[in-house]
């Protein structure tokens, strides 16, 4: 009789131990998910104070500058220092503005961007690495003219408080791409237009 009681006791103890392990694991997972959810923050672009700019050399003697309107952009981070953050940005290719109507029309045509077929320019980050206190190396996939290529850009951070008393983050982004990689203006050689295009984006984000 005592042997049966001991076996029953051991069985119950084992079952309780298993149950407690499952409960502890569930509580730990719930706490971790809760912490991750609270730590994550989202930043939305202020379109009135943001634009995607570029510069290209014409005939080897002058820089032609232009810009696109940013229609949407968000940053998701787990800390205000943005290490490991993710960013997505969309610009309107048809909003191209070089301050010369005939040139804008030409660049929007199928000789260059073909905006009727490819209406957007997008960027999706794959890495957001901190270089120093205010500088980040941002790597991601840039899609333009229907072609997607990986690029690495430099981003300089400025932070402050907005009019609504919420945190604001501004990023000045710079880098270079090769237009031939995106099959843009392939009918025009480097003597006419430089293959290298300098990107200069100024963006402002409001913490949500």
Buried (B, 14 or more C-beta within 10 A) or exposed (E): EEEEEEEEEEEEEEEEEEEEEEEEEEEEEEEEEEEEEEEEBEBEBBBEBBBBBBBBBEEEEEEBBBBBBBBBBBBBBBEBBBEEBBBBBBBBBBBBBBEEEEBBEBBBEEEBBBBEEBEBBBBBBEBBBBEEEEEBBBEBEBBBBEEEEEBEBBBBBEBEEBEEEEBBBBBBBBBBBEBEBBEBBEEEEEEEBBBBBBBBBBBBBBBE
